[in-house]
Amino acid sequence: MPTLRPLRLVLAAVFAFALIPVGGPALAQAEGQVYLKERHGDWEVRCIAAQGSEECQLYQLLRDQDGNPVVVIKIFQLPPGREVRTGGTIIAPLETLLTERLRWQVNGGRALTYPFSFCMAEGCFVQIGFRDEEINQMRAGTTATVTISHVARPDRPVVLTVSLAGFTKGFAALRQISTNTAE
């Protein structure tokens, strides 16, 4: 299976966000500082101090078979009153073949494909609106897969495993934080 080695720009952004202090709100003194609030299995609840409150998201970094960081997954609550209540951002490395779309599959079920929205120095972004049904599949599941294609090797897709260990507790914590912030 090919790896997506030319990740220097992506890795810089991923590590800048990944290497945040552990300890929760006490360490989030400065406006805009990102911090690790909680860990739940393979998921982290990461927050940022913003205007006297905190905005939080679930976070997982996916690695290839050699341990290289490849894809970032962020899941967050959307403002009330929308048809879809949960959003997701998946960041794939530059040199991902955008026309192949990102493939998301939970527990070997029906695969969903999503278009890439844009690319920046940090990578190429897919923005997802998760329906309650899809969140419930993740709660009940053990793994999901993200499949992307490298521009130089489109015939050899890169399949990455997403651990869902801790997702249910992490998602519940995220909802509670979002509820407390909205009050």
C-alpha positions as CSV (number, residue, x, y, z in Angstrom):
1,M,0.0,0.0,0.0
2,P,1.5,3.4,-0.9
3,T,2.1,6.0,1.7
4,L,1.7,9.7,1.3
5,R,5.3,10.7,2.2
6,P,5.4,14.3,0.8
7,L,3.7,15.6,3.9
8,R,6.1,18.3,5.2
9,L,3.5,21.1,5.1
10,V,0.7,18.9,6.4
11,L,2.9,17.5,9.2
12,A,3.9,21.0,10.3
13,A,0.2,21.9,10.7
14,V,-0.8,18.6,12.3
15,F,2.0,18.7,14.8
16,A,1.3,22.4,15.6
17,F,-2.2,21.3,16.6
18,A,-1.2,17.9,18.0
19,L,1.4,19.1,20.4
20,I,-0.9,21.1,22.7
21,P,-0.7,21.2,26.5
22,V,-2.6,18.5,28.5
23,G,-4.5,19.7,31.5
24,G,-7.8,21.4,30.4
25,P,-9.1,24.8,30.9
26,A,-6.6,25.8,33.6
27,L,-3.9,25.9,30.9
28,A,-6.1,27.7,28.4
29,Q,-5.3,31.2,29.8
30,A,-4.7,33.0,26.5
31,E,-7.5,33.8,24.1
32,G,-7.2,31.5,21.1
33,Q,-5.0,28.9,22.8
34,V,-5.9,25.3,21.9
35,Y,-5.7,22.7,24.7
36,L,-6.5,19.1,25.3
37,K,-9.5,18.9,27.6
38,E,-10.2,15.2,27.7
39,R,-9.2,11.8,26.2
40,H,-11.7,9.1,25.5
41,G,-10.0,5.9,24.1
42,D,-8.5,6.9,20.8
43,W,-10.3,10.3,20.6
44,E,-9.3,13.6,22.1
45,V,-11.6,16.5,23.0
46,R,-9.6,19.6,22.0
47,C,-10.9,23.0,22.8
48,I,-9.9,26.6,22.1
49,A,-10.6,29.5,24.4
50,A,-12.7,32.1,22.5
51,Q,-14.4,35.2,23.9
52,G,-14.9,33.9,27.4
53,S,-16.1,30.5,26.3
54,E,-14.7,27.4,24.7
55,E,-15.2,25.8,21.3
56,C,-14.5,22.1,21.3
57,Q,-14.1,19.2,18.8
58,L,-13.3,15.5,18.8
59,Y,-10.0,14.8,17.2
60,Q,-8.1,11.8,15.9
61,L,-4.9,11.6,13.9
62,L,-4.7,8.7,11.4
63,R,-1.3,7.1,10.6
64,D,-0.2,4.9,7.8
65,Q,1.2,1.4,8.4
66,D,4.7,2.9,9.0
67,G,3.3,5.3,11.7
68,N,3.5,8.4,9.6
69,P,0.7,10.9,10.3
70,V,-1.5,11.2,7.2
71,V,-5.1,12.3,7.9
72,V,-6.7,14.4,10.6
73,I,-10.4,14.0,11.6
74,K,-12.3,16.7,13.6
75,I,-15.9,16.3,14.6
76,F,-17.9,19.2,16.2
77,Q,-21.3,20.3,17.1
78,L,-23.1,22.7,14.7
79,P,-25.3,25.6,15.9
80,P,-28.9,24.6,16.9
81,G,-31.7,24.9,14.4
82,R,-29.9,23.1,11.5
83,E,-31.0,19.9,9.8
84,V,-27.6,18.3,10.5
85,R,-26.4,18.8,14.1
86,T,-22.8,17.4,13.8
87,G,-20.1,18.6,11.5
88,G,-16.8,17.0,10.5
89,T,-13.7,18.1,8.8
90,I,-11.2,15.6,7.4
91,I,-7.8,16.9,6.3
92,A,-5.9,14.8,3.8
93,P,-2.4,15.6,2.7
94,L,-1.5,17.7,-0.3
95,E,-0.9,15.5,-3.4
96,T,-4.2,13.7,-2.7
97,L,-6.1,13.1,-5.9
98,L,-9.1,15.3,-5.4
99,T,-11.2,13.9,-8.2
100,E,-11.3,10.5,-6.5
101,R,-13.1,12.0,-3.5
102,L,-12.7,10.7,0.1
103,R,-14.4,7.5,1.0
104,W,-15.8,7.0,4.5
105,Q,-17.0,3.6,5.7
106,V,-18.1,2.5,9.2
107,N,-17.8,-1.2,10.2
108,G,-17.7,-2.4,6.6
109,G,-21.1,-0.9,6.0
110,R,-22.2,1.2,3.1
111,A,-19.4,3.5,1.9
112,L,-20.1,7.2,1.6
113,T,-18.0,9.5,-0.6
114,Y,-17.4,13.1,-0.1
115,P,-15.8,15.8,-2.3
116,F,-12.8,17.8,-1.3
117,S,-13.8,21.4,-0.6
118,F,-10.5,23.2,-0.9
119,C,-6.8,22.8,-0.2
120,M,-4.5,25.0,1.8
121,A,-0.9,24.6,3.1
122,E,-2.3,22.3,5.9
123,G,-3.8,19.9,3.4
124,C,-7.0,19.2,1.5
125,F,-10.3,19.6,3.3
126,V,-13.4,17.6,3.2
127,Q,-16.4,19.1,5.1
128,I,-19.1,16.7,6.2
129,G,-22.5,17.1,7.8
130,F,-23.1,13.9,9.8
131,R,-26.7,12.8,10.2
132,D,-27.8,11.3,13.5
133,E,-28.0,7.9,11.8
134,E,-24.3,8.2,10.8
135,I,-23.3,9.2,14.4
136,N,-25.2,6.3,15.8
137,Q,-23.3,3.9,13.4
138,M,-20.0,5.3,14.8
139,R,-21.2,4.9,18.3
140,A,-22.1,1.2,17.7
141,G,-19.0,0.5,15.6
142,T,-15.5,-0.5,16.3
143,T,-13.7,0.9,13.3
144,A,-14.2,3.0,10.2
145,T,-12.0,3.5,7.2
146,V,-11.0,6.6,5.3
147,T,-9.8,5.9,1.7
148,I,-7.9,8.5,-0.3
149,S,-5.8,8.3,-3.5
150,H,-2.4,9.7,-4.1
151,V,-2.1,11.8,-7.3
152,A,0.9,9.8,-8.5
153,R,-0.6,6.4,-7.8
154,P,-4.4,6.6,-8.2
155,D,-4.7,2.8,-8.9
156,R,-3.4,2.1,-5.3
157,P,-5.8,3.7,-2.8
158,V,-4.6,4.5,0.7
159,V,-6.9,3.0,3.2
160,L,-6.6,4.2,6.8
161,T,-8.3,2.8,9.9
162,V,-10.2,5.0,12.2
163,S,-10.5,3.6,15.7
164,L,-14.0,4.2,17.2
165,A,-12.7,3.2,20.7
166,G,-13.9,6.0,23.0
167,F,-16.0,7.7,20.3
168,T,-19.3,7.3,22.3
169,K,-17.9,8.8,25.4
170,G,-16.0,11.5,23.6
171,F,-19.1,12.4,21.6
172,A,-21.2,12.6,24.8
173,A,-18.6,14.8,26.4
174,L,-18.5,17.0,23.3
175,R,-22.3,17.4,23.4
176,Q,-22.2,18.2,27.1
177,I,-19.6,20.9,26.6
178,S,-21.6,22.3,23.7
179,T,-24.7,22.4,25.8
180,N,-22.9,24.1,28.7
181,T,-21.4,26.6,26.4
182,A,-24.8,27.5,24.8
183,E,-26.3,28.2,28.2
